[in-house]
Amino acid sequence: MTLVSGEVPLMLSLRLFLPESWTGDVARMDKAGVPRALQDYRTKPEIALEEIDRVIAAGVRFGCVLADAGYGLSAPFRQALTARGLCWAVGIPRHQKVYPDDVQLIFPVAGRGRPRMRHVPDVTSVAAHTMLEGAKWRQVSWRKGTKRRLTARFAAIRVRIADGAPQRIGSAGAQHMPGEEAWLVGSIARMANANTISRTYQPTRQSRFWLARSKRAGYANRLISNSRKSWAWITLRDDPGADFTAMP
């Protein structure tokens, strides 16, 4: 876990993740000196939440939790951060399903048989990259790199995350119901030889996507900043192993 303020990172803690091939072999863990209290299997998001709770209990205060898609795709992780009253910005895969923020729950009309007893959304969920296709993209520069200022195109819209309870929705089969409202943020890096910036979505290998929760309205610019910082600071994991971050 890394605490970041501006351009300065401070490593707070490191926790070793043990796969089930290890936690299922007590003799192996004893031989390696793994403390008994840490021998139970825990997922990476569960470990992250334990560390966040520990540093909060120690008096550390921060404004936003940043994490990569390995954590961001975990609905329980996102929901646990919200339950703790924390702001967060987490990476997600491009196929993460979302609903528009104005999605409504309705009773479907039964073609035959008994009337339907459960609400369903009035629209289907779509992948994050599809949701952003019609968004307005704008160029943002956030800091100076080694050769030039770092620049990319960004879009941010409000969505409902498709992470509610699974339910059969028409012919689509079991689908997740609309869950928490959040910002969906996308970025596309500007290619070195690009002379113009398109206002429409043109996916590339440099496309990145995030979900973010804020406590205040009008937070899009800060979300973009946090999203880029999450990608930058998460690269620290290639050296010390930190892939989730807390920002003051």
Buried (B, 14 or more C-beta within 10 A) or exposed (E): BBBBEEEEBEEBEEBEEBEEEBBEBEEEBEEEEBEEEEBEEBEBBBBBBEBBEBBBEEEBEBBBBBBBBBBBBBBEBBBBBBEEEBBBBBBBEBEBBBBBBEBEEEEEEEEEEEEEEEEBBEEBBBBBBBBBBEBEBEEBEBEEEEEEEBBBBBBBBEBBBBBBEEBEBEEEEEBBBBBBEBBBBBBBBBEEEEEEEEEEBEEEEEBBBBBBBBEEEEBBEBBBBBBBBBBBBBEBBEEEEBBBBBBE
